[in-house]
Amino acid sequence: MSDSLRRITRIAMLAALIYVLSWGTSFLPNINLIFFIVFTAGFLWGAKAGILVGVVGMGLWTTFNPYGLADFAMMLAQVVGISFSGVVGFFFRKVPGLNRDIRFFLIGRLIIAAFSCTLLFFLPVSLVDAWIYQPFWPRFYTGMLWGLVSLAANTVIFPLLFPVTGYLYEREKKFSW
C-alpha cells in the first residue's frame, strides 16, 4: 500500500470515528472525544491531516446529527473551530523533550493542549452564535460557559487517552510519510 493511500485511509477512519463516537456521546452535552481525535491526527500526521480529519468528521456530524442540521454559519464555525485541534496536536508534537518528560509535566502540557483545543473551538462557535442569534454579550458569555463543560471533560480525556496516541506514534514512525 502506498504511503498516500495509507494516510488517506487513516484520515478517513479517524473522521468516521468522530462521527460514530459523536453519536455514542450525543446524550452527554459537550462531552465528546472529537477534540482528542483531531488532536491525535495532527500529532501523528501533521497539521494538514489533523485539519482534514476535523473538517470531514465535524462536517459529517453537523450535517447528520440527531438534533438536526446546523445552519451554515454555525456549521462553518464548528468545522473551523475543531480544525484548530489538529494544529494544536501538530505543535504539541514539536515541543522539545516531549518523549523524556516526567509524567507530571506531560500531564500539565496535555491539560494546556486540552485548554487550547477547547478555547479555539468555542471562541469562533460562540462568536458566530452570539452574532447571529443576539443579544450578543449574554449569548457569547453563555456559549463560553458551556465550553467549561468541554474543558473539564477534555482535561480528563487528554491525559487519560494520550498513551494511545503515543503507541500509535511509535507504530507510525515505522512508515515514512
C-alpha positions as CSV (number, residue, x, y, z in Angstrom):
1,M,0.0,0.0,0.0
2,S,1.4,3.4,-0.9
3,D,2.1,6.0,1.7
4,S,-0.5,8.4,0.4
5,L,-3.2,5.7,0.3
6,R,-2.3,4.6,3.8
7,R,-2.6,8.2,5.1
8,I,-5.9,8.8,3.3
9,T,-7.3,5.6,4.8
10,R,-6.2,6.5,8.3
11,I,-7.6,10.0,7.9
12,A,-10.9,8.6,6.7
13,M,-11.0,6.1,9.6
14,L,-10.5,8.9,12.2
15,A,-13.1,11.1,10.6
16,A,-15.6,8.2,10.7
17,L,-14.6,7.6,14.3
18,I,-15.5,11.2,15.1
19,Y,-18.9,10.7,13.6
20,V,-19.6,7.3,15.3
21,L,-18.3,8.4,18.7
22,S,-20.4,11.7,18.5
23,W,-23.5,9.5,18.1
24,G,-22.4,7.5,21.1
25,T,-21.9,10.6,23.3
26,S,-24.8,12.7,22.0
27,F,-26.7,12.3,25.2
28,L,-23.9,14.0,27.1
29,P,-23.9,17.7,26.3
30,N,-20.5,19.0,25.3
31,I,-18.6,15.8,26.4
32,N,-17.1,14.1,23.5
33,L,-13.9,12.7,22.0
34,I,-13.8,14.9,18.9
35,F,-11.1,17.3,20.3
36,F,-8.8,14.4,21.2
37,I,-9.2,12.6,17.9
38,V,-8.4,15.6,15.8
39,F,-5.5,16.5,18.2
40,T,-4.2,12.9,17.7
41,A,-4.4,13.2,13.9
42,G,-2.4,16.4,14.0
43,F,0.1,14.9,16.4
44,L,0.5,11.8,14.2
45,W,0.4,13.1,10.7
46,G,0.8,16.8,10.8
47,A,-1.4,19.9,10.7
48,K,-2.9,19.3,7.3
49,A,-4.1,15.8,8.2
50,G,-5.4,17.0,11.6
51,I,-7.4,19.8,9.9
52,L,-8.7,17.3,7.3
53,V,-9.9,14.9,10.0
54,G,-11.6,17.7,11.8
55,V,-13.3,19.1,8.7
56,V,-14.6,15.8,7.5
57,G,-15.5,14.4,10.9
58,M,-17.2,17.6,12.2
59,G,-18.8,18.2,8.7
60,L,-20.4,14.8,8.9
61,W,-21.6,15.3,12.5
62,T,-23.0,18.8,11.9
63,T,-24.8,17.6,8.8
64,F,-26.2,14.3,10.0
65,N,-26.7,14.6,13.8
66,P,-29.8,13.5,15.7
67,Y,-30.7,17.1,16.7
68,G,-31.0,18.4,13.2
69,L,-28.9,20.2,10.7
70,A,-26.9,23.2,11.9
71,D,-27.3,26.4,9.9
72,F,-24.5,27.1,7.5
73,A,-22.7,29.8,9.6
74,M,-22.7,27.6,12.7
75,M,-21.6,24.6,10.8
76,L,-18.7,26.6,9.3
77,A,-17.7,27.9,12.8
78,Q,-17.8,24.4,14.2
79,V,-15.7,23.0,11.4
80,V,-13.2,25.8,11.6
81,G,-13.1,25.6,15.4
82,I,-12.4,21.9,15.6
83,S,-9.7,22.1,12.9
84,F,-7.6,24.1,15.3
85,S,-7.3,21.0,17.4
86,G,-5.3,19.4,14.6
87,V,-2.9,22.3,14.5
88,V,-2.5,22.2,18.3
89,G,-1.7,18.5,18.0
90,F,0.9,19.2,15.4
91,F,2.6,21.9,17.5
92,F,2.4,19.7,20.6
93,R,4.5,17.1,18.9
94,K,7.1,19.7,18.1
95,V,7.6,20.5,21.9
96,P,11.2,19.7,22.7
97,G,11.8,16.9,25.3
98,L,8.2,15.5,25.0
99,N,9.4,11.9,25.0
100,R,11.7,12.5,28.0
101,D,9.0,14.4,30.0
102,I,8.3,13.4,33.6
103,R,4.7,12.2,33.8
104,F,3.6,15.2,35.9
105,F,4.9,17.7,33.3
106,L,3.4,15.7,30.4
107,I,0.0,15.8,32.1
108,G,0.4,19.6,32.6
109,R,1.3,20.0,28.9
110,L,-1.7,17.9,27.9
111,I,-4.0,20.0,30.0
112,I,-2.7,23.1,28.3
113,A,-3.3,21.4,24.9
114,A,-6.9,20.5,26.0
115,F,-7.5,24.1,27.1
116,S,-6.2,25.4,23.8
117,C,-8.3,23.0,21.7
118,T,-11.4,23.8,23.7
119,L,-10.9,27.5,23.6
120,L,-10.1,27.6,19.9
121,F,-13.3,25.7,19.2
122,F,-15.7,27.6,21.5
123,L,-14.4,31.0,20.6
124,P,-15.5,31.0,16.9
125,V,-18.6,29.0,17.7
126,S,-19.7,31.3,20.5
127,L,-18.9,34.4,18.4
128,V,-21.0,33.2,15.5
129,D,-23.8,32.1,17.7
130,A,-23.9,35.4,19.5
131,W,-23.7,37.4,16.3
132,I,-26.5,35.6,14.6
133,Y,-28.9,35.0,17.4
134,Q,-28.4,38.1,19.6
135,P,-28.2,39.7,22.2
136,F,-24.5,39.4,21.6
137,W,-22.8,39.6,25.1
138,P,-25.2,37.4,27.1
139,R,-25.3,34.8,24.3
140,F,-21.5,34.9,24.0
141,Y,-20.9,34.5,27.7
142,T,-23.4,31.6,27.9
143,G,-21.7,29.9,25.0
144,M,-18.3,30.2,26.6
145,L,-19.7,28.9,29.9
146,W,-20.9,25.8,28.1
147,G,-17.3,25.5,27.0
148,L,-16.3,24.9,30.6
149,V,-18.1,21.6,30.5
150,S,-16.0,20.5,27.5
151,L,-12.9,21.9,29.1
152,A,-13.4,19.8,32.3
153,A,-14.0,16.7,30.1
154,N,-11.0,17.4,27.9
155,T,-8.7,17.9,30.9
156,V,-9.6,14.3,31.9
157,I,-9.7,12.8,28.4
158,F,-6.4,14.2,27.0
159,P,-4.1,12.8,29.8
160,L,-6.2,9.6,30.1
161,L,-6.0,8.7,26.4
162,F,-2.6,10.2,25.4
163,P,-0.8,6.8,25.9
164,V,-2.9,5.5,22.9
165,T,-1.6,8.4,20.9
166,G,2.0,7.6,22.0
167,Y,1.5,4.0,21.0
168,L,0.2,5.0,17.6
169,Y,3.0,7.4,17.1
170,E,5.6,4.7,17.8
171,R,3.9,2.4,15.2
172,E,3.6,5.2,12.7
173,K,7.3,6.0,12.9
174,K,7.9,2.7,11.1
175,F,6.3,4.2,8.0
176,S,7.8,7.1,6.1
177,W,5.3,9.8,5.2
